[in-house]
Amino acid sequence: MRLFWHRRDLRVADNRGLAAAAEATADGDAVVPVFVFDDDVLDHAASPRVRFMLDALAELRDDYRERGSDLVVARGDPAEVLPTLAADHDAEAVVWNEDYSGLARERDARVRMALDDAGVARETHHDAVHHEPGTITTNDGDPYSVFTYFGRKWHDREKTDPFDVPAGDDLVDADAVADDPLPDIADLSFSEPEADVQAAGTEAARDRLADFCEDAVYRYDDDRDYPAREATSRLSTDLKWGTIGVREVYAATEEAMRDAEAMADDDGVAAEEHDAVASVEEFRSQLAWREFYTQVLWANPEVVTENYKEYEHPIDWRESEEAMADLQAWKDGETGYPIVDAGMRQLREEAYMHNRVRMIVASFLTKDLLLDWRHGYEHFKRHLADHDTANDNGGWQWAASTGTDAQPYFRIFNPMTQGERYDPDAEYISEYVPELSGVSADNVHSWHELSVGRRRQLAPDYPDPIVEHSEMRERALSMYKRARGEDEEEASAD
């Protein structure tokens, strides 16, 4: 017997570790699928993610039951639970897929030691990424700190085909495992989320992938930054929880690329110049970004709490009572900057936020409110169903000009210009900020310029801007210049 320990891979299809465990079973043996609710991990969780996880686990259990097997569920320290389960099932080995955060690696190290002490073999696989951390490096063998060069090598590397689903004979018979129920969310000390979390499970993930590849993937390059156009895949939560495999997603892009190249041929355009081909390639680049940030976290686990990029002096983030009131307004979607508030309310309602809007709200927090990026990271961690330590941290540090490939400190998003450019008709804003639904797009995008009286006339329940962007922009520039150790004359030469 072999135990397969599910973690962030809640699926039976295209699961490298599960497939390897099944392949290694001898005659008469089988794989026992296991999931352990780890309280140390749950301490870092939040209700939207727990809701999605439980729903995904229910679907995973159903998948196993359809194959005549079942999912063993337990709760406790995996370093104690797994050796006990191995003994209960007379398992000779425990197999799992690697995770890359510092917390996960510390846990896995303890599990390895506990299994060694129990005389149980262990085997791990890289499943969540196409190219495991440490395999795409500079010529000197160092991890990349700039995406451009990493991305080129990522695109050039051959991708593995999806792994097969284990045959029913390779899985433990359902009668041989305890039929313990999954806990409900209250059992795990969480309440139901306010947000309407999207459907979980492989079937739902495949539906999202199929819908995306039917249309939006061919216009992704042009439309992905416009939140009202619904041009993104919405697969981020599925990839975070592994309800669909990265190889299956990439295989779908290969089929889409063949179709895009056929479109180019039909249009008499060179493939590299066709919009559909460029769009599929751009979506692949987003998959590469995900793996880039995974490598950054793997090589620098401290970035969860520390700046990746060092400045000569500490950044002088605001910490006053007034600053904390501004932070609360940002969280509540009450800043008086429509595109920012729309994004924060989408987060609250859906446990999700459009990627372009994530950049806008992050820039606003760090550059307009001059608040530490860690406040934003923690808020996203509590409210996103797709919260991924590597990706979220990478995005926040990029916005704060403290990370890899960081946005230059002097490039500061104007939230009104961003709203006008990427939501020109204020469709997205109107959906999430109903106070502005009857206001013309021109007035929405010039809200900061309107008189108080005009604002009250147009939308009496929507707030005035809590800060003046042009003023805060200058303060932000000065703040970063001080951190860099520059005087005004030196900074003006940049």
Phi, psi and omega in degrees: 000150173227137172272137168248120185265105176285142174224268177258045182213061190275068181200163175255339182269146177050046179245105188301311183294318179296317179298320180293320179297318180294320182294330185273356181289139178272170179303132179086348177261171181202168177266133176255109180284137186225143167227134181244123173280108185262116183296329178294325176286319180298334177299337181257007185267178177212159190301321179299319180289322179294321178298313180296317180300313181296319178296320179294322178294322177298319178292321179297316178300318178299320179300317179293319182294326176297338179261012178080013181241198178198165179257124175279128178243140180215168178223137179143192178285119181304331179293339176260321185290315187294316175300324179294315178295323178298319179293318181299325184255010180052045182273137180272344183205156173240131183241140175206167176263142184294148169236160195238359178284161179299317180299314181295320182290324176294317178300313184294327177296319178294321179296317179301315180296318181295319179292321176301316180296328181273357180073028180252129179289158176221152184213131181236157182222155175264114188236327189283348181227156176290318186234113187300149179306138180095355180260343173249105187225172173291173179297338177272000179087012181265151176297145178287143172249000178235128186294322188310311184286321175300313183300320180299314180291323179300315180296326184281338183285141177292142180258140179287145175289157177301148179272148182287155172287135178300144176291154181303325181293342181273353183253147180301143178292140183303329181292344184268359181234154179292138181268060182282137180288153171291145175291156170269175189295328179292326178300333180266010177069034174237154175260163176299138180290152174293328185286154173270093185285137184295159182300141183254166176109162184295320181299315179295320179296317179295324176298318179295317180296317181295318179298318181296315183285348178284331186214298192298329182298333183277351176236015186301317184298322181276326193254348191297336181272358183255104189297334181282349185270354178051053185253008179258166188279336186059029180266001187299320179290323178296320179288324178298317182265356178068032175283350170219146184274149181295330180288323177295320178296315181294322178300324177294325178289330177295319177294318178297323179294321177299319178294321180295319178294326176294322176298317179298318180296317179297326181275356181069032182242141175301138185306317184292349180254000184270138184299320182295319178295316179298325181291316178298319179296322179294320177298319176299325179296327177293325174295323178293321177303318180302318181283330176298311180294329175298318178295320180299314179295318180300319182277339185221068184300341181288347184293347178300327181238349184239152175298137174290316182266131181268138172252161181297323179233158177298146175286133187271070179295148176291140181223009184287172175299321178298320178297320179292328175293322176294322177300317180294321177298321177297314179299322184278352185070043183229041183272345186082008173247106194305315183291326177294312183293324177299316180296316181293328178283325173300318178302314182293323185275330189237356186057033184204153173214140178302143188297315178301319181290328175301319179294321181294312183291329178290319176297319180298317181296315187274328186255331177266323179262350179055043180252145183305134180302336182296330175299315180292318179301315181293324179293316177299320180300325181281336190243344181272130172289334182262017182306124178231123186307312184295310185290316181294316179297317179299318180293316180294318180290330174299311182297324182276000182062034178239000188250194175288148180049033189297144173299131180306141187301333183273356176264104188241123180299133169271113187297330179286318178295320178299317179296316181293323183286316189257353174220059191303325180265007179058031179292312180296315180300314182297326181295320186256346176238079186297339177301335183256008186295334179261007183264139180297153180301322180300316180288325176299315184281350176246022183306321182291340182265347183286153175289159179301319180298319180292321177298316180296326180291319185280317184210081187298339183263359180260137188285160170286157177303134183280342176219164174261117187303313184297322179292315182290331176299315179295321177295321179296316179301316179295320181298315181288325177298318178297318180297326179280353181076026182262145167268173186300322183292319179294318183294326182292343180278350181291000000 
